[in-house]
Structures are given as C-alpha cells and as structure tokens.
C-alpha cells in the first residue's frame, strides 16, 4: 500500500509539472504606461547652483588620478574625487565633491566623456546629489553637459551644466572649473 501511495504521489507531481504550465495564463508585459501623478501633488522647482570644481593631479593629496591609458591621449581615463567650493580659491568653503570619471573619447578633437556625481554637503542640498553624463569639449570657452538624474532634493533631476575653465596649469594638469548648473527637480 505504501508503494502505491508513493507511485500515486509521484504521478501527481509529474502531471502537475508537465501539464500545468499549459493552463497558466500570464499577462506579463515588458513595459507599461503609468498614469502621471496629479500635478497638484508634485511641485517642480528649478535650482541654480554656482560653484568651482578643483581637479588636482599634483602634490601629496591629488584628487584626480589617471587609471588607464596615457594622460591627455585617446582612451586616457581619470577617476576623481574633487572638491567643489563656493569661491575660486582652493581654500574656499567646500560645498561638495565631484566623484566619478572622465576619459579622452575623441580621436580628432579635444573632448572628454564625463560620468560624474556631484554630491553636496552644505546648506539645504546637504546629502543630495545630481549626475552628469555627457561630452565635454574642454577647449571650448563654455561647455554644456546634461544633468541626467539625482538623489535627495534632486530626485528626478534634469537640466544642464555650463562649465568654464577658470584656471589650468598645463605642466601639472591641475584645473579650476567654474560651474553654473540649472536643475529641474521635485
């Protein structure tokens, strides 16, 4: 009798695993359109941020290092953890950090691919960040790069950053870049 129950149980399990999938109907979708939140609940704001980015290769405590390729050559890749300051001088009040990377990405033009998070540690933006992802033709006077997202107060961020080199030391590679960023966020 015990072997009959075992065979019967085994037969039931086989039946369930082999036949059941043909009777299961799913409504799985790759994507779907969700209704937009009501405008009365979400107020979108625009913020303008002005700060200076200090890319430092020289000295005992560099904030930018080349990790691949040769510096200033196609494929050269730099990782950064650069201070962002209120004023142009390195001793100015630090308001955040620019953490990410950039790489020389053009064979015939002076252009970088920038992938960077700008994290803030001061004022109402303390703990918030936004991300840049774009092309930086660094020899142009003013460069525009897109803001592609953010966290904290910059959640759902979109906008653009205007970068202008304030000072560059060709021998050391150190640079100070002025940023004006316009960000739409919730």
Secondary structure, DSSP 8 states (H G I E B T S, - for coil): -HHHHHHHHHHHHHHHHHHGGGT------S--------TTT---EEEEEEEEEEE--SSSS-SEEEEES-TTSTT-EEEEEEEEESSSSTTS-EEEEEEEEEEE--SSS--EEEEEEEEE-SGGGTT-EEEEEEEE-TTSSSEEEEEEEEEGGGTT-EEEEEEEEEEE-TTT--EEEEEEEEEEE-
